[in-house]
Amino acid sequence: MQKQKRKISYRVKKKQYANRVARACACIALKSAPEEFVAMIEDHILAKLPAPLMRRLTNGDFGRPMREAMKLTVPFFA
């Protein structure tokens, strides 16, 4: 008997994707990023990036989409 998976809402899933992208961006910017910095990047990413782009970023496609994310986030914090 398999355990049924719990349904996760779109909003929660998008927040999880944004958190992963924020941590990746913060690690690129700083080796040990403070939690406040990660939270600030996460909020900005939630506002700017569409869910399909975040999905590609979190699924391991860190080529062109990661550069797109950095172009959208780094100037905001510079």
N, CA, C and O atoms as a Tripos MOL2 file, in Angstrom:
@<TRIPOS>MOLECULE
protein
  312   311    78     0     0
PROTEIN
NO_CHARGES

@<TRIPOS>ATOM
      1 N           0.8400   -1.1780    0.0000 N.3       1 MET1
      2 CA          0.0000    0.0000    0.0000 C.3       1 MET1
      3 C           0.8900    1.2470    0.0000 C.2       1 MET1
      4 O           1.7710    1.3990    0.8460 O.2       1 MET1
      5 N           0.6410    2.1260   -0.9580 N.am      2 GLN2
      6 CA          1.4330    3.3450   -1.0520 C.3       2 GLN2
      7 C           0.7640    4.4790   -0.2920 C.2       2 GLN2
      8 O          -0.4610    4.5970   -0.2460 O.2       2 GLN2
      9 N           1.5920    5.2870    0.2860 N.am      3 LYS3
     10 CA          1.0960    6.4510    0.9980 C.3       3 LYS3
     11 C           0.7260    7.5300   -0.0230 C.2       3 LYS3
     12 O           1.5000    7.8040   -0.9400 O.2       3 LYS3
     13 N          -0.4300    8.1310    0.1280 N.am      4 GLN4
     14 CA         -0.8440    9.1760   -0.7970 C.3       4 GLN4
     15 C          -0.0460   10.4420   -0.5450 C.2       4 GLN4
     16 O           0.2180   10.8230    0.5960 O.2       4 GLN4
     17 N           0.3320   11.0840   -1.6460 N.am      5 LYS5
     18 CA          1.0620   12.3370   -1.5190 C.3       5 LYS5
     19 C           0.0920   13.4600   -1.1900 C.2       5 LYS5
     20 O          -1.0410   13.4990   -1.6700 O.2       5 LYS5
     21 N           0.5650   14.3520   -0.3730 N.am      6 ARG6
     22 CA         -0.2350   15.5070    0.0060 C.3       6 ARG6
     23 C          -0.1890   16.5410   -1.1110 C.2       6 ARG6
     24 O           0.8860   16.8320   -1.6380 O.2       6 ARG6
     25 N          -1.3240   17.0910   -1.4760 N.am      7 LYS7
     26 CA         -1.3740   18.1240   -2.5070 C.3       7 LYS7
     27 C          -0.7620   19.4030   -1.9650 C.2       7 LYS7
     28 O          -1.0770   19.8340   -0.8560 O.2       7 LYS7
     29 N           0.1160   20.0030   -2.7570 N.am      8 ILE8
     30 CA          0.7380   21.2660   -2.3820 C.3       8 ILE8
     31 C           0.1710   22.3440   -3.2960 C.2       8 ILE8
     32 O           0.1130   22.1690   -4.5130 O.2       8 ILE8
     33 N          -0.2380   23.4410   -2.7130 N.am      9 SER9
     34 CA         -0.8380   24.5100   -3.5100 C.3       9 SER9
     35 C           0.2200   25.1810   -4.3900 C.2       9 SER9
     36 O           1.4190   25.1090   -4.1220 O.2       9 SER9
     37 N          -0.2620   25.8290   -5.4390 N.am     10 TYR10
     38 CA          0.6150   26.5180   -6.3850 C.3      10 TYR10
     39 C           1.4260   27.5970   -5.6780 C.2      10 TYR10
     40 O           2.6140   27.7630   -5.9520 O.2      10 TYR10
     41 N           0.7800   28.3380   -4.7620 N.am     11 ARG11
     42 CA          1.4520   29.4250   -4.0520 C.3      11 ARG11
     43 C           2.5940   28.8920   -3.1920 C.2      11 ARG11
     44 O           3.6750   29.4820   -3.1550 O.2      11 ARG11
     45 N           2.3580   27.7850   -2.5050 N.am     12 VAL12
     46 CA          3.3870   27.1890   -1.6460 C.3      12 VAL12
     47 C           4.5360   26.6580   -2.4890 C.2      12 VAL12
     48 O           5.7030   26.8230   -2.1350 O.2      12 VAL12
     49 N           4.2010   26.0170   -3.6080 N.am     13 LYS13
     50 CA          5.2340   25.4790   -4.4770 C.3      13 LYS13
     51 C           6.0940   26.5940   -5.0670 C.2      13 LYS13
     52 O           7.3150   26.4580   -5.1540 O.2      13 LYS13
     53 N           5.4600   27.6940   -5.4730 N.am     14 LYS14
     54 CA          6.2030   28.8320   -6.0180 C.3      14 LYS14
     55 C           7.1340   29.4090   -4.9540 C.2      14 LYS14
     56 O           8.2640   29.7920   -5.2590 O.2      14 LYS14
     57 N           6.6640   29.4720   -3.7070 N.am     15 LYS15
     58 CA          7.5030   29.9720   -2.6050 C.3      15 LYS15
     59 C           8.6980   29.0430   -2.3820 C.2      15 LYS15
     60 O           9.8020   29.5170   -2.1150 O.2      15 LYS15
     61 N           8.4940   27.7280   -2.4880 N.am     16 GLN16
     62 CA          9.6020   26.7820   -2.3350 C.3      16 GLN16
     63 C          10.6240   26.9670   -3.4510 C.2      16 GLN16
     64 O          11.8290   26.9680   -3.1980 O.2      16 GLN16
     65 N          10.1450   27.1240   -4.6890 N.am     17 TYR17
     66 CA         11.0580   27.3670   -5.8050 C.3      17 TYR17
     67 C          11.8520   28.6470   -5.5750 C.2      17 TYR17
     68 O          13.0630   28.6820   -5.7900 O.2      17 TYR17
     69 N          11.1640   29.6960   -5.1360 N.am     18 ALA18
     70 CA         11.8320   30.9760   -4.9070 C.3      18 ALA18
     71 C          12.8830   30.8500   -3.8170 C.2      18 ALA18
     72 O          13.9500   31.4580   -3.9080 O.2      18 ALA18
     73 N          12.5910   30.0650   -2.7870 N.am     19 ASN19
     74 CA         13.5590   29.8720   -1.7140 C.3      19 ASN19
     75 C          14.8160   29.1880   -2.2270 C.2      19 ASN19
     76 O          15.9250   29.5800   -1.8620 O.2      19 ASN19
     77 N          14.6600   28.1710   -3.0700 N.am     20 ARG20
     78 CA         15.8260   27.4750   -3.6220 C.3      20 ARG20
     79 C          16.6510   28.4000   -4.5070 C.2      20 ARG20
     80 O          17.8800   28.4060   -4.4300 O.2      20 ARG20
     81 N          15.9720   29.1850   -5.3510 N.am     21 VAL21
     82 CA         16.6800   30.1180   -6.2300 C.3      21 VAL21
     83 C          17.3810   31.1870   -5.4040 C.2      21 VAL21
     84 O          18.5120   31.5630   -5.7120 O.2      21 VAL21
     85 N          16.7230   31.6800   -4.3600 N.am     22 ALA22
     86 CA         17.3140   32.7070   -3.5060 C.3      22 ALA22
     87 C          18.5710   32.1860   -2.8310 C.2      22 ALA22
     88 O          19.5710   32.9000   -2.7490 O.2      22 ALA22
     89 N          18.5330   30.9610   -2.3500 N.am     23 ARG23
     90 CA         19.7220   30.3840   -1.7080 C.3      23 ARG23
     91 C          20.8610   30.2250   -2.7060 C.2      23 ARG23
     92 O          22.0210   30.4610   -2.3680 O.2      23 ARG23
     93 N          20.5370   29.8250   -3.9410 N.am     24 ALA24
     94 CA         21.5690   29.6860   -4.9700 C.3      24 ALA24
     95 C          22.1850   31.0370   -5.3070 C.2      24 ALA24
     96 O          23.4050   31.1550   -5.4170 O.2      24 ALA24
     97 N          21.3420   32.0600   -5.4710 N.am     25 CYS25
     98 CA         21.8440   33.4070   -5.7760 C.3      25 CYS25
     99 C          22.6690   33.9550   -4.6160 C.2      25 CYS25
    100 O          23.7070   34.5820   -4.8310 O.2      25 CYS25
    101 N          22.2130   33.7230   -3.3950 N.am     26 ALA26
    102 CA         22.9360   34.2160   -2.2280 C.3      26 ALA26
    103 C          24.2860   33.5310   -2.0960 C.2      26 ALA26
    104 O          25.2670   34.1710   -1.7180 O.2      26 ALA26
    105 N          24.3500   32.2480   -2.4000 N.am     27 CYS27
    106 CA         25.6210   31.5290   -2.3190 C.3      27 CYS27
    107 C          26.5910   32.0120   -3.3860 C.2      27 CYS27
    108 O          27.8030   32.0270   -3.1690 O.2      27 CYS27
    109 N          26.0550   32.4090   -4.5460 N.am     28 ILE28
    110 CA         26.9260   32.9660   -5.5790 C.3      28 ILE28
    111 C          27.4500   34.3260   -5.1310 C.2      28 ILE28
    112 O          28.6270   34.6310   -5.3190 O.2      28 ILE28
    113 N          26.5770   35.1460   -4.5360 N.am     29 ALA29
    114 CA         26.9650   36.4900   -4.1120 C.3      29 ALA29
    115 C          27.8940   36.4480   -2.8930 C.2      29 ALA29
    116 O          28.8990   37.1580   -2.8530 O.2      29 ALA29
    117 N          27.5640   35.6370   -1.9250 N.am     30 LEU30
    118 CA         28.3380   35.5380   -0.6800 C.3      30 LEU30
    119 C          28.5120   34.0670   -0.3250 C.2      30 LEU30
    120 O          27.6230   33.2540   -0.5800 O.2      30 LEU30
    121 N          29.6400   33.7290    0.2550 N.am     31 LYS31
    122 CA         29.8630   32.3260    0.6400 C.3      31 LYS31
    123 C          28.9400   31.9130    1.7790 C.2      31 LYS31
    124 O          28.3520   30.8330    1.7340 O.2      31 LYS31
    125 N          28.8070   32.7480    2.7860 N.am     32 SER32
    126 CA         27.8890   32.4410    3.8910 C.3      32 SER32
    127 C          26.8980   33.5970    3.9880 C.2      32 SER32
    128 O          27.1660   34.6030    4.6450 O.2      32 SER32
    129 N          25.7750   33.4460    3.3410 N.am     33 ALA33
    130 CA         24.7860   34.5240    3.2740 C.3      33 ALA33
    131 C          23.9320   34.5500    4.5340 C.2      33 ALA33
    132 O          23.4810   33.5030    4.9990 O.2      33 ALA33
    133 N          23.7050   35.7470    5.0960 N.am     34 PRO34
    134 CA         22.8160   35.8410    6.2550 C.3      34 PRO34
    135 C          21.3680   35.5560    5.8650 C.2      34 PRO34
    136 O          20.9740   35.7700    4.7180 O.2      34 PRO34
    137 N          20.5880   35.0800    6.8130 N.am     35 GLU35
    138 CA         19.1930   34.7070    6.5550 C.3      35 GLU35
    139 C          18.3610   35.8960    6.0750 C.2      35 GLU35
    140 O          17.4740   35.7280    5.2380 O.2      35 GLU35
    141 N          18.6370   37.1030    6.5980 N.am     36 GLU36
    142 CA         17.8750   38.2820    6.1830 C.3      36 GLU36
    143 C          18.1100   38.5710    4.7040 C.2      36 GLU36
    144 O          17.1860   38.9500    3.9850 O.2      36 GLU36
    145 N          19.3510   38.3910    4.2560 N.am     37 PHE37
    146 CA         19.6990   38.6180    2.8500 C.3      37 PHE37
    147 C          18.9780   37.6110    1.9590 C.2      37 PHE37
    148 O          18.4470   37.9730    0.9090 O.2      37 PHE37
    149 N          18.9590   36.3550    2.3790 N.am     38 VAL38
    150 CA         18.2730   35.3100    1.6130 C.3      38 VAL38
    151 C          16.7750   35.6100    1.5460 C.2      38 VAL38
    152 O          16.1590   35.4460    0.4930 O.2      38 VAL38
    153 N          16.1900   36.0440    2.6530 N.am     39 ALA39
    154 CA         14.7580   36.3640    2.6740 C.3      39 ALA39
    155 C          14.4440   37.5400    1.7590 C.2      39 ALA39
    156 O          13.4150   37.5470    1.0820 O.2      39 ALA39
    157 N          15.3310   38.5390    1.7360 N.am     40 MET40
    158 CA         15.1180   39.6960    0.8760 C.3      40 MET40
    159 C          15.1810   39.2960   -0.5990 C.2      40 MET40
    160 O          14.3580   39.7430   -1.3970 O.2      40 MET40
    161 N          16.1570   38.4520   -0.9670 N.am     41 ILE41
    162 CA         16.2660   37.9680   -2.3440 C.3      41 ILE41
    163 C          15.0360   37.1340   -2.6960 C.2      41 ILE41
    164 O          14.4950   37.2520   -3.7950 O.2      41 ILE41
    165 N          14.6020   36.3000   -1.7690 N.am     42 GLU42
    166 CA         13.4370   35.4390   -2.0160 C.3      42 GLU42
    167 C          12.1890   36.2660   -2.3180 C.2      42 GLU42
    168 O          11.4460   35.9510   -3.2480 O.2      42 GLU42
    169 N          11.9570   37.3200   -1.5380 N.am     43 ASP43
    170 CA         10.7960   38.1800   -1.7800 C.3      43 ASP43
    171 C          10.8810   38.8490   -3.1440 C.2      43 ASP43
    172 O           9.8810   38.9620   -3.8520 O.2      43 ASP43
    173 N          12.0740   39.2890   -3.5050 N.am     44 HIS44
    174 CA         12.2630   39.9410   -4.8030 C.3      44 HIS44
    175 C          12.0300   38.9520   -5.9410 C.2      44 HIS44
    176 O          11.3900   39.2890   -6.9370 O.2      44 HIS44
    177 N          12.5470   37.7340   -5.7980 N.am     45 ILE45
    178 CA         12.3820   36.7100   -6.8340 C.3      45 ILE45
    179 C          10.9080   36.3510   -6.9930 C.2      45 ILE45
    180 O          10.4320   36.1770   -8.1140 O.2      45 ILE45
    181 N          10.1870   36.2400   -5.8880 N.am     46 LEU46
    182 CA          8.7510   35.9500   -5.9640 C.3      46 LEU46
    183 C           8.0150   37.0240   -6.7540 C.2      46 LEU46
    184 O           7.0640   36.7340   -7.4790 O.2      46 LEU46
    185 N           8.4630   38.2650   -6.6050 N.am     47 ALA47
    186 CA          7.7950   39.3620   -7.2990 C.3      47 ALA47
    187 C           8.1700   39.4280   -8.7740 C.2      47 ALA47
    188 O           7.3470   39.8270   -9.5980 O.2      47 ALA47
    189 N           9.3980   39.0430   -9.1240 N.am     48 LYS48
    190 CA          9.9020   39.2680  -10.4800 C.3      48 LYS48
    191 C           9.8400   38.0640  -11.4110 C.2      48 LYS48
    192 O           9.5230   38.2190  -12.5900 O.2      48 LYS48
    193 N          10.1330   36.8710  -10.9100 N.am     49 LEU49
    194 CA         10.2840   35.7210  -11.7970 C.3      49 LEU49
    195 C           8.9920   34.9270  -11.9470 C.2      49 LEU49
    196 O           8.2650   34.7360  -10.9710 O.2      49 LEU49
    197 N           8.7000   34.4630  -13.1610 N.am     50 PRO50
    198 CA          7.5380   33.5920  -13.3450 C.3      50 PRO50
    199 C           7.8330   32.1860  -12.8270 C.2      50 PRO50
    200 O           8.9910   31.7760  -12.7450 O.2      50 PRO50
    201 N           6.7890   31.4590  -12.4830 N.am     51 ALA51
    202 CA          6.9490   30.1120  -11.9250 C.3      51 ALA51
    203 C           7.6620   29.1480  -12.8730 C.2      51 ALA51
    204 O           8.4850   28.3650  -12.3990 O.2      51 ALA51
    205 N           7.3940   29.1560  -14.2000 N.am     52 PRO52
    206 CA          8.1080   28.2140  -15.0790 C.3      52 PRO52
    207 C           9.6250   28.4130  -15.0680 C.2      52 PRO52
    208 O          10.3830   27.4450  -15.1270 O.2      52 PRO52
    209 N          10.0620   29.6690  -14.9930 N.am     53 LEU53
    210 CA         11.5040   29.9290  -14.9410 C.3      53 LEU53
    211 C          12.0830   29.4160  -13.6290 C.2      53 LEU53
    212 O          13.1640   28.8270  -13.6160 O.2      53 LEU53
    213 N          11.3740   29.6360  -12.5300 N.am     54 MET54
    214 CA         11.8600   29.1340  -11.2420 C.3      54 MET54
    215 C          11.8990   27.6150  -11.2380 C.2      54 MET54
    216 O          12.8010   27.0190  -10.6490 O.2      54 MET54
    217 N          10.9240   26.9800  -11.8940 N.am     55 ARG55
    218 CA         10.9020   25.5190  -11.9650 C.3      55 ARG55
    219 C          12.1300   25.0120  -12.7130 C.2      55 ARG55
    220 O          12.7580   24.0430  -12.2850 O.2      55 ARG55
    221 N          12.4800   25.6600  -13.8280 N.am     56 ARG56
    222 CA         13.6720   25.2460  -14.5760 C.3      56 ARG56
    223 C          14.9320   25.4410  -13.7400 C.2      56 ARG56
    224 O          15.8460   24.6170  -13.7810 O.2      56 ARG56
    225 N          14.9760   26.5300  -12.9850 N.am     57 LEU57
    226 CA         16.1440   26.7900  -12.1380 C.3      57 LEU57
    227 C          16.2960   25.7260  -11.0620 C.2      57 LEU57
    228 O          17.4020   25.2450  -10.8130 O.2      57 LEU57
    229 N          15.1910   25.3570  -10.4250 N.am     58 THR58
    230 CA         15.2760   24.4130   -9.3140 C.3      58 THR58
    231 C          15.4120   22.9740   -9.7740 C.2      58 THR58
    232 O          15.7990   22.1130   -8.9840 O.2      58 THR58
    233 N          15.1030   22.6940  -11.0310 N.am     59 ASN59
    234 CA         15.2550   21.3290  -11.5390 C.3      59 ASN59
    235 C          16.6720   21.0440  -12.0100 C.2      59 ASN59
    236 O          16.9330   19.9720  -12.5570 O.2      59 ASN59
    237 N          17.5760   21.9640  -11.8110 N.am     60 GLY60
    238 CA         18.9740   21.6970  -12.1210 C.3      60 GLY60
    239 C          19.4590   22.2980  -13.4170 C.2      60 GLY60
    240 O          20.6150   22.0870  -13.7840 O.2      60 GLY60
    241 N          18.6230   23.0440  -14.1330 N.am     61 ASP61
    242 CA         19.0550   23.6730  -15.3750 C.3      61 ASP61
    243 C          19.6560   25.0300  -15.0240 C.2      61 ASP61
    244 O          18.9850   26.0590  -15.1080 O.2      61 ASP61
    245 N          20.9210   25.0190  -14.6330 N.am     62 PHE62
    246 CA         21.5630   26.2520  -14.1780 C.3      62 PHE62
    247 C          22.3560   26.9300  -15.2860 C.2      62 PHE62
    248 O          23.3350   27.6180  -14.9970 O.2      62 PHE62
    249 N          21.9650   26.7590  -16.5430 N.am     63 GLY63
    250 CA         22.6360   27.4300  -17.6440 C.3      63 GLY63
    251 C          22.0640   28.8120  -17.8660 C.2      63 GLY63
    252 O          22.2500   29.7100  -17.0460 O.2      63 GLY63
    253 N          21.3680   28.9800  -18.9730 N.am     64 ARG64
    254 CA         20.8070   30.2660  -19.3430 C.3      64 ARG64
    255 C          19.7940   30.7920  -18.3240 C.2      64 ARG64
    256 O          19.8330   31.9820  -18.0120 O.2      64 ARG64
    257 N          18.8930   29.9700  -17.7920 N.am     65 PRO65
    258 CA         17.9270   30.5050  -16.8210 C.3      65 PRO65
    259 C          18.5790   31.1070  -15.5830 C.2      65 PRO65
    260 O          18.0800   32.0940  -15.0440 O.2      65 PRO65
    261 N          19.7010   30.5190  -15.1160 N.am     66 MET66
    262 CA         20.3550   31.0730  -13.9350 C.3      66 MET66
    263 C          20.8980   32.4600  -14.2360 C.2      66 MET66
    264 O          20.8480   33.3470  -13.3830 O.2      66 MET66
    265 N          21.4210   32.6550  -15.4510 N.am     67 ARG67
    266 CA         21.8990   33.9840  -15.8270 C.3      67 ARG67
    267 C          20.7320   34.9710  -15.8640 C.2      67 ARG67
    268 O          20.8790   36.1280  -15.4710 O.2      67 ARG67
    269 N          19.5760   34.5110  -16.3370 N.am     68 GLU68
    270 CA         18.3910   35.3760  -16.3570 C.3      68 GLU68
    271 C          18.0080   35.7840  -14.9370 C.2      68 GLU68
    272 O          17.6790   36.9430  -14.6820 O.2      68 GLU68
    273 N          18.0560   34.8300  -14.0260 N.am     69 ALA69
    274 CA         17.7100   35.1320  -12.6330 C.3      69 ALA69
    275 C          18.7010   36.1150  -12.0370 C.2      69 ALA69
    276 O          18.3110   37.0390  -11.3230 O.2      69 ALA69
    277 N          19.9780   35.9220  -12.3240 N.am     70 MET70
    278 CA         20.9950   36.8170  -11.7840 C.3      70 MET70
    279 C          20.8440   38.2170  -12.3750 C.2      70 MET70
    280 O          21.0320   39.2090  -11.6700 O.2      70 MET70
    281 N          20.5040   38.3070  -13.6670 N.am     71 LYS71
    282 CA         20.3050   39.6230  -14.2810 C.3      71 LYS71
    283 C          19.1350   40.3540  -13.6380 C.2      71 LYS71
    284 O          19.1540   41.5790  -13.5200 O.2      71 LYS71
    285 N          18.1230   39.6080  -13.2230 N.am     72 LEU72
    286 CA         16.9560   40.2340  -12.6060 C.3      72 LEU72
    287 C          17.1710   40.5620  -11.1350 C.2      72 LEU72
    288 O          16.5380   41.4800  -10.6130 O.2      72 LEU72
    289 N          18.0450   39.8370  -10.4600 N.am     73 THR73
    290 CA         18.1840   40.0280   -9.0120 C.3      73 THR73
    291 C          19.3990   40.8490   -8.6160 C.2      73 THR73
    292 O          19.2950   41.7090   -7.7410 O.2      73 THR73
    293 N          20.5450   40.6100   -9.2340 N.am     74 VAL74
    294 CA         21.7800   41.2650   -8.7890 C.3      74 VAL74
    295 C          21.7110   42.7900   -8.8970 C.2      74 VAL74
    296 O          22.1040   43.4600   -7.9430 O.2      74 VAL74
    297 N          21.2300   43.3870  -10.0140 N.am     75 PRO75
    298 CA         21.1740   44.8540  -10.0650 C.3      75 PRO75
    299 C          20.3040   45.4560   -8.9610 C.2      75 PRO75
    300 O          20.5600   46.5700   -8.5040 O.2      75 PRO75
    301 N          19.2880   44.7250   -8.5380 N.am     76 PHE76
    302 CA         18.4070   45.2130   -7.4780 C.3      76 PHE76
    303 C          19.1680   45.3640   -6.1650 C.2      76 PHE76
    304 O          18.8990   46.2920   -5.4020 O.2      76 PHE76
    305 N          20.1140   44.4690   -5.8920 N.am     77 PHE77
    306 CA         20.8390   44.4900   -4.6190 C.3      77 PHE77
    307 C          22.1700   45.2250   -4.6990 C.2      77 PHE77
    308 O          22.7930   45.4840   -3.6690 O.2      77 PHE77
    309 N          22.6180   45.5670   -5.9150 N.am     78 ALA78
    310 CA         23.9240   46.2330   -6.0680 C.3      78 ALA78
    311 C          23.8400   47.6970   -5.6900 C.2      78 ALA78
    312 O          24.8400   48.4110   -5.7580 O.2      78 ALA78
@<TRIPOS>BOND
     1     1     2 1
     2     2     3 1
     3     3     4 2
     4     3     5 am
     5     5     6 1
     6     6     7 1
     7     7     8 2
     8     7     9 am
     9     9    10 1
    10    10    11 1
    11    11    12 2
    12    11    13 am
    13    13    14 1
    14    14    15 1
    15    15    16 2
    16    15    17 am
    17    17    18 1
    18    18    19 1
    19    19    20 2
    20    19    21 am
    21    21    22 1
    22    22    23 1
    23    23    24 2
    24    23    25 am
    25    25    26 1
    26    26    27 1
    27    27    28 2
    28    27    29 am
    29    29    30 1
    30    30    31 1
    31    31    32 2
    32    31    33 am
    33    33    34 1
    34    34    35 1
    35    35    36 2
    36    35    37 am
    37    37    38 1
    38    38    39 1
    39    39    40 2
    40    39    41 am
    41    41    42 1
    42    42    43 1
    43    43    44 2
    44    43    45 am
    45    45    46 1
    46    46    47 1
    47    47    48 2
    48    47    49 am
    49    49    50 1
    50    50    51 1
    51    51    52 2
    52    51    53 am
    53    53    54 1
    54    54    55 1
    55    55    56 2
    56    55    57 am
    57    57    58 1
    58    58    59 1
    59    59    60 2
    60    59    61 am
    61    61    62 1
    62    62    63 1
    63    63    64 2
    64    63    65 am
    65    65    66 1
    66    66    67 1
    67    67    68 2
    68    67    69 am
    69    69    70 1
    70    70    71 1
    71    71    72 2
    72    71    73 am
    73    73    74 1
    74    74    75 1
    75    75    76 2
    76    75    77 am
    77    77    78 1
    78    78    79 1
    79    79    80 2
    80    79    81 am
    81    81    82 1
    82    82    83 1
    83    83    84 2
    84    83    85 am
    85    85    86 1
    86    86    87 1
    87    87    88 2
    88    87    89 am
    89    89    90 1
    90    90    91 1
    91    91    92 2
    92    91    93 am
    93    93    94 1
    94    94    95 1
    95    95    96 2
    96    95    97 am
    97    97    98 1
    98    98    99 1
    99    99   100 2
   100    99   101 am
   101   101   102 1
   102   102   103 1
   103   103   104 2
   104   103   105 am
   105   105   106 1
   106   106   107 1
   107   107   108 2
   108   107   109 am
   109   109   110 1
   110   110   111 1
   111   111   112 2
   112   111   113 am
   113   113   114 1
   114   114   115 1
   115   115   116 2
   116   115   117 am
   117   117   118 1
   118   118   119 1
   119   119   120 2
   120   119   121 am
   121   121   122 1
   122   122   123 1
   123   123   124 2
   124   123   125 am
   125   125   126 1
   126   126   127 1
   127   127   128 2
   128   127   129 am
   129   129   130 1
   130   130   131 1
   131   131   132 2
   132   131   133 am
   133   133   134 1
   134   134   135 1
   135   135   136 2
   136   135   137 am
   137   137   138 1
   138   138   139 1
   139   139   140 2
   140   139   141 am
   141   141   142 1
   142   142   143 1
   143   143   144 2
   144   143   145 am
   145   145   146 1
   146   146   147 1
   147   147   148 2
   148   147   149 am
   149   149   150 1
   150   150   151 1
   151   151   152 2
   152   151   153 am
   153   153   154 1
   154   154   155 1
   155   155   156 2
   156   155   157 am
   157   157   158 1
   158   158   159 1
   159   159   160 2
   160   159   161 am
   161   161   162 1
   162   162   163 1
   163   163   164 2
   164   163   165 am
   165   165   166 1
   166   166   167 1
   167   167   168 2
   168   167   169 am
   169   169   170 1
   170   170   171 1
   171   171   172 2
   172   171   173 am
   173   173   174 1
   174   174   175 1
   175   175   176 2
   176   175   177 am
   177   177   178 1
   178   178   179 1
   179   179   180 2
   180   179   181 am
   181   181   182 1
   182   182   183 1
   183   183   184 2
   184   183   185 am
   185   185   186 1
   186   186   187 1
   187   187   188 2
   188   187   189 am
   189   189   190 1
   190   190   191 1
   191   191   192 2
   192   191   193 am
   193   193   194 1
   194   194   195 1
   195   195   196 2
   196   195   197 am
   197   197   198 1
   198   198   199 1
   199   199   200 2
   200   199   201 am
   201   201   202 1
   202   202   203 1
   203   203   204 2
   204   203   205 am
   205   205   206 1
   206   206   207 1
   207   207   208 2
   208   207   209 am
   209   209   210 1
   210   210   211 1
   211   211   212 2
   212   211   213 am
   213   213   214 1
   214   214   215 1
   215   215   216 2
   216   215   217 am
   217   217   218 1
   218   218   219 1
   219   219   220 2
   220   219   221 am
   221   221   222 1
   222   222   223 1
   223   223   224 2
   224   223   225 am
   225   225   226 1
   226   226   227 1
   227   227   228 2
   228   227   229 am
   229   229   230 1
   230   230   231 1
   231   231   232 2
   232   231   233 am
   233   233   234 1
   234   234   235 1
   235   235   236 2
   236   235   237 am
   237   237   238 1
   238   238   239 1
   239   239   240 2
   240   239   241 am
   241   241   242 1
   242   242   243 1
   243   243   244 2
   244   243   245 am
   245   245   246 1
   246   246   247 1
   247   247   248 2
   248   247   249 am
   249   249   250 1
   250   250   251 1
   251   251   252 2
   252   251   253 am
   253   253   254 1
   254   254   255 1
   255   255   256 2
   256   255   257 am
   257   257   258 1
   258   258   259 1
   259   259   260 2
   260   259   261 am
   261   261   262 1
   262   262   263 1
   263   263   264 2
   264   263   265 am
   265   265   266 1
   266   266   267 1
   267   267   268 2
   268   267   269 am
   269   269   270 1
   270   270   271 1
   271   271   272 2
   272   271   273 am
   273   273   274 1
   274   274   275 1
   275   275   276 2
   276   275   277 am
   277   277   278 1
   278   278   279 1
   279   279   280 2
   280   279   281 am
   281   281   282 1
   282   282   283 1
   283   283   284 2
   284   283   285 am
   285   285   286 1
   286   286   287 1
   287   287   288 2
   288   287   289 am
   289   289   290 1
   290   290   291 1
   291   291   292 2
   292   291   293 am
   293   293   294 1
   294   294   295 1
   295   295   296 2
   296   295   297 am
   297   297   298 1
   298   298   299 1
   299   299   300 2
   300   299   301 am
   301   301   302 1
   302   302   303 1
   303   303   304 2
   304   303   305 am
   305   305   306 1
   306   306   307 1
   307   307   308 2
   308   307   309 am
   309   309   310 1
   310   310   311 1
   311   311   312 2
@<TRIPOS>SUBSTRUCTURE
     1 MET1         2 RESIDUE 1 A MET
     2 GLN2         6 RESIDUE 1 A GLN
     3 LYS3        10 RESIDUE 1 A LYS
     4 GLN4        14 RESIDUE 1 A GLN
     5 LYS5        18 RESIDUE 1 A LYS
     6 ARG6        22 RESIDUE 1 A ARG
     7 LYS7        26 RESIDUE 1 A LYS
     8 ILE8        30 RESIDUE 1 A ILE
     9 SER9        34 RESIDUE 1 A SER
    10 TYR10       38 RESIDUE 1 A TYR
    11 ARG11       42 RESIDUE 1 A ARG
    12 VAL12       46 RESIDUE 1 A VAL
    13 LYS13       50 RESIDUE 1 A LYS
    14 LYS14       54 RESIDUE 1 A LYS
    15 LYS15       58 RESIDUE 1 A LYS
    16 GLN16       62 RESIDUE 1 A GLN
    17 TYR17       66 RESIDUE 1 A TYR
    18 ALA18       70 RESIDUE 1 A ALA
    19 ASN19       74 RESIDUE 1 A ASN
    20 ARG20       78 RESIDUE 1 A ARG
    21 VAL21       82 RESIDUE 1 A VAL
    22 ALA22       86 RESIDUE 1 A ALA
    23 ARG23       90 RESIDUE 1 A ARG
    24 ALA24       94 RESIDUE 1 A ALA
    25 CYS25       98 RESIDUE 1 A CYS
    26 ALA26      102 RESIDUE 1 A ALA
    27 CYS27      106 RESIDUE 1 A CYS
    28 ILE28      110 RESIDUE 1 A ILE
    29 ALA29      114 RESIDUE 1 A ALA
    30 LEU30      118 RESIDUE 1 A LEU
    31 LYS31      122 RESIDUE 1 A LYS
    32 SER32      126 RESIDUE 1 A SER
    33 ALA33      130 RESIDUE 1 A ALA
    34 PRO34      134 RESIDUE 1 A PRO
    35 GLU35      138 RESIDUE 1 A GLU
    36 GLU36      142 RESIDUE 1 A GLU
    37 PHE37      146 RESIDUE 1 A PHE
    38 VAL38      150 RESIDUE 1 A VAL
    39 ALA39      154 RESIDUE 1 A ALA
    40 MET40      158 RESIDUE 1 A MET
    41 ILE41      162 RESIDUE 1 A ILE
    42 GLU42      166 RESIDUE 1 A GLU
    43 ASP43      170 RESIDUE 1 A ASP
    44 HIS44      174 RESIDUE 1 A HIS
    45 ILE45      178 RESIDUE 1 A ILE
    46 LEU46      182 RESIDUE 1 A LEU
    47 ALA47      186 RESIDUE 1 A ALA
    48 LYS48      190 RESIDUE 1 A LYS
    49 LEU49      194 RESIDUE 1 A LEU
    50 PRO50      198 RESIDUE 1 A PRO
    51 ALA51      202 RESIDUE 1 A ALA
    52 PRO52      206 RESIDUE 1 A PRO
    53 LEU53      210 RESIDUE 1 A LEU
    54 MET54      214 RESIDUE 1 A MET
    55 ARG55      218 RESIDUE 1 A ARG
    56 ARG56      222 RESIDUE 1 A ARG
    57 LEU57      226 RESIDUE 1 A LEU
    58 THR58      230 RESIDUE 1 A THR
    59 ASN59      234 RESIDUE 1 A ASN
    60 GLY60      238 RESIDUE 1 A GLY
    61 ASP61      242 RESIDUE 1 A ASP
    62 PHE62      246 RESIDUE 1 A PHE
    63 GLY63      250 RESIDUE 1 A GLY
    64 ARG64      254 RESIDUE 1 A ARG
    65 PRO65      258 RESIDUE 1 A PRO
    66 MET66      262 RESIDUE 1 A MET
    67 ARG67      266 RESIDUE 1 A ARG
    68 GLU68      270 RESIDUE 1 A GLU
    69 ALA69      274 RESIDUE 1 A ALA
    70 MET70      278 RESIDUE 1 A MET
    71 LYS71      282 RESIDUE 1 A LYS
    72 LEU72      286 RESIDUE 1 A LEU
    73 THR73      290 RESIDUE 1 A THR
    74 VAL74      294 RESIDUE 1 A VAL
    75 PRO75      298 RESIDUE 1 A PRO
    76 PHE76      302 RESIDUE 1 A PHE
    77 PHE77      306 RESIDUE 1 A PHE
    78 ALA78      310 RESIDUE 1 A ALA
